[in-house]
Amino acid sequence: MKDERRKELGLYLRTRRTQALRSDYGLPPVGRSRERGLRREEIAFLSGVSVTWYTWLEQGRDISPSRQVLESIARALHLSDTGLSYVLSLGGYSSAPPKGPVAADAPAHVQRLLEALDPNPSYALSPDWGIAGWNRAYEALYPNIGTFDASDRNLLWLVFTDPYIRDLLPDWDVTSKRFLAEFRAETGQRLGDPDVEYQVERLKEASPEFQESWERYDILGFESRERQFHHPAVGVLHLEHHQVSPSDRPDLHIVVYTPAPGSDAGAQMQRLLGI
């Protein structure tokens, strides 16, 4: 296990342990008011491992936990399926991470697919969350996308640093945290990758909100859901957020926003595009 993954695994487990509700385990508060946080001894007992060994794991020591042990600890911490997958990926028990630099631009056939999805706003997301391609509808929804250099055309960077997006998303505070939790879940295998480390470090410097949320170690898997966008030209659009991957380019995510059932978003997007 690489040093970066050992450190991340230890910090993630410690954060989940200290945030756990004691009542979920049938345990009383510590003192009069501390309702959150389990002791290392309690998690070690529930996981069937020694306290010393579990402590070493949280400290990022050079040990090699088995898949079964990590699964046992995940169950003891009541982790979600996404949390379990993240722990296993940090432990090296998943498919190999992508190798080599991330392409700045989507392949031609992926770009043609995006264009065919008009008037539904769509874009291609690379493994480091760089926006590798988009269609006219997405640029109409988010006009700034075409103004950034490739190095700044990263979804997390834009969400946390572009004031236009804060105005575009009425629930920015919730959505920004969800994006960060999804990013962390997807990039666990890429810890130490220069592209990922670069994005994380510069976001820590540029955004206090990112810094605060990053230190919470929240993990979420992607789920299709309804989103709201407040566009200055057409008002509030209600769109469903979907994500798929081409079978020949599984490293890319195609993000598509379709009109939410019962909404006027389809007609609103046509007005934006002058159709």
PEJO-V976845 format. One record per residue. N is the residue number from 0. PHI is phi in whole degrees, -180 to 180 (NA if undefined). PSI is psi as a letter, one per 30 degrees, with the letter a starting at -180 (* if undefined). OMEGA is omega as a letter, one per 40 degrees, with the letter a starting at -180 (none if undefined). Layout:
((N | PHI | PSI | OMEGA) (N | PHI | PSI | OMEGA))
This chain:
((0 | NA | k | a) (1 | -68 | l | a) (2 | -57 | e | a) (3 | -63 | e | a) (4 | -71 | e | i) (5 | -61 | e | i) (6 | -64 | e | a) (7 | -63 | e | i) (8 | -61 | e | a) (9 | -62 | e | a) (10 | -67 | e | i) (11 | -65 | e | a) (12 | -62 | e | a) (13 | -64 | e | a) (14 | -64 | e | i) (15 | -65 | e | i) (16 | -66 | e | a) (17 | -74 | f | i) (18 | -97 | f | a) (19 | -66 | k | i) (20 | -81 | k | a) (21 | -65 | e | a) (22 | -65 | f | i) (23 | -67 | f | a) (24 | -107 | g | a) (25 | 71 | g | a) (26 | -105 | k | i) (27 | -76 | l | i) (28 | -62 | l | i) (29 | -89 | k | a) (30 | 72 | b | a) (31 | -95 | f | a) (32 | -136 | f | a) (33 | -83 | j | a) (34 | -96 | f | i) (35 | -111 | k | i) (36 | 106 | k | i) (37 | -104 | l | i) (38 | -75 | l | i) (39 | -57 | e | a) (40 | -60 | e | a) (41 | -71 | e | i) (42 | -68 | e | i) (43 | -60 | e | i) (44 | -62 | e | a) (45 | -66 | f | a) (46 | -90 | f | a) (47 | 78 | h | i) (48 | -126 | l | i) (49 | -74 | l | i) (50 | -63 | e | i) (51 | -61 | e | a) (52 | -65 | e | i) (53 | -65 | e | i) (54 | -61 | e | i) (55 | -60 | e | a) (56 | -63 | e | i) (57 | -65 | e | a) (58 | -81 | f | i) (59 | 75 | g | i) (60 | -66 | l | a) (61 | -81 | i | i) (62 | -125 | l | a) (63 | -123 | i | i) (64 | -69 | k | i) (65 | -76 | l | i) (66 | -59 | e | a) (67 | -62 | e | i) (68 | -66 | e | i) (69 | -64 | e | i) (70 | -64 | e | i) (71 | -65 | e | i) (72 | -65 | e | i) (73 | -61 | e | i) (74 | -65 | e | a) (75 | -62 | e | i) (76 | -88 | g | a) (77 | 58 | h | i) (78 | -72 | l | i) (79 | -73 | l | i) (80 | -59 | e | i) (81 | -66 | e | i) (82 | -63 | e | i) (83 | -61 | e | i) (84 | -61 | e | i) (85 | -65 | e | i) (86 | -61 | e | i) (87 | -65 | e | i) (88 | -66 | e | i) (89 | -67 | e | i) (90 | -81 | f | i) (91 | 88 | g | a) (92 | -106 | h | i) (93 | -157 | a | a) (94 | -63 | l | a) (95 | -64 | k | i) (96 | -69 | l | i) (97 | -59 | k | a) (98 | -108 | l | i) (99 | 83 | l | a) (100 | -67 | l | i) (101 | -87 | k | a) (102 | -68 | k | a) (103 | -77 | f | a) (104 | -120 | k | i) (105 | -69 | k | i) (106 | -57 | l | a) (107 | -57 | e | a) (108 | -70 | f | i) (109 | -71 | e | i) (110 | -64 | e | i) (111 | -64 | e | i) (112 | -63 | e | i) (113 | -59 | e | a) (114 | -65 | e | i) (115 | -70 | f | a) (116 | -83 | f | i) (117 | -56 | k | e) (118 | -92 | g | i) (119 | -88 | k | i) (120 | -57 | k | a) (121 | -146 | k | i) (122 | -152 | l | i) (123 | -106 | k | a) (124 | -113 | k | a) (125 | -84 | l | a) (126 | -58 | f | i) (127 | -94 | g | i) (128 | 72 | g | i) (129 | -72 | k | i) (130 | -86 | j | a) (131 | -91 | f | i) (132 | -174 | l | i) (133 | -160 | l | i) (134 | -111 | l | a) (135 | -61 | e | a) (136 | -64 | e | i) (137 | -67 | e | i) (138 | -68 | e | i) (139 | -70 | e | i) (140 | -72 | e | a) (141 | -130 | i | a) (142 | -60 | f | a) (143 | -70 | f | a) (144 | -59 | e | a) (145 | -82 | f | a) (146 | -99 | f | a) (147 | -97 | k | i) (148 | -65 | l | a) (149 | -57 | e | a) (150 | -67 | f | i) (151 | -100 | f | a) (152 | -86 | h | i) (153 | -115 | k | a) (154 | -58 | e | a) (155 | -64 | e | a) (156 | -59 | e | a) (157 | -68 | e | a) (158 | -61 | e | a) (159 | -92 | f | a) (160 | -124 | f | a) (161 | -93 | j | a) (162 | -59 | f | i) (163 | -60 | e | a) (164 | -69 | e | i) (165 | -61 | e | i) (166 | -75 | e | a) (167 | -70 | e | a) (168 | -106 | j | i) (169 | -60 | f | i) (170 | -108 | h | a) (171 | -52 | e | a) (172 | -60 | e | i) (173 | -76 | e | a) (174 | -65 | e | i) (175 | -63 | e | i) (176 | -67 | e | i) (177 | -67 | e | i) (178 | -57 | e | a) (179 | -63 | e | i) (180 | -66 | e | i) (181 | -70 | e | i) (182 | -58 | e | a) (183 | -63 | e | a) (184 | -63 | e | a) (185 | -80 | f | a) (186 | -105 | g | i) (187 | -55 | e | i) (188 | -70 | f | a) (189 | -99 | g | i) (190 | -57 | k | a) (191 | 93 | f | i) (192 | -67 | k | a) (193 | -57 | e | a) (194 | -63 | e | a) (195 | -69 | e | a) (196 | -61 | e | i) (197 | -62 | e | a) (198 | -62 | e | a) (199 | -64 | e | a) (200 | -67 | e | a) (201 | -73 | f | i) (202 | -68 | e | i) (203 | -59 | e | a) (204 | -75 | e | a) (205 | -88 | f | a) (206 | -134 | j | i) (207 | -60 | e | i) (208 | -66 | e | i) (209 | -64 | e | a) (210 | -56 | e | a) (211 | -65 | e | a) (212 | -69 | e | i) (213 | -61 | e | a) (214 | -78 | f | i) (215 | -83 | f | i) (216 | 59 | h | i) (217 | -78 | k | a) (218 | -129 | k | i) (219 | -141 | k | i) (220 | -87 | l | a) (221 | -69 | k | i) (222 | -138 | k | i) (223 | -60 | k | a) (224 | -162 | l | i) (225 | -83 | k | i) (226 | -125 | l | i) (227 | -120 | k | i) (228 | -132 | k | i) (229 | -102 | j | a) (230 | -94 | k | a) (231 | -62 | f | a) (232 | -93 | e | a) (233 | -127 | g | i) (234 | 85 | a | a) (235 | -83 | k | i) (236 | -106 | k | i) (237 | -107 | j | a) (238 | -126 | k | i) (239 | -92 | k | a) (240 | -99 | j | a) (241 | -123 | l | a) (242 | -147 | k | i) (243 | -137 | l | i) (244 | -130 | k | i) (245 | -64 | k | a) (246 | -65 | f | i) (247 | -92 | f | i) (248 | -140 | i | a) (249 | -65 | f | i) (250 | -76 | f | i) (251 | -100 | k | i) (252 | -107 | k | i) (253 | -96 | j | a) (254 | -99 | k | a) (255 | -130 | k | i) (256 | -107 | j | i) (257 | -110 | l | a) (258 | -60 | k | i) (259 | -69 | k | i) (260 | -54 | k | i) (261 | 80 | g | a) (262 | -100 | l | i) (263 | -98 | g | a) (264 | -61 | e | i) (265 | -61 | e | i) (266 | -67 | e | i) (267 | -63 | e | i) (268 | -66 | e | i) (269 | -64 | e | i) (270 | -64 | e | i) (271 | -60 | e | a) (272 | -89 | f | a) (273 | 69 | h | a) (274 | -87 | * | none))
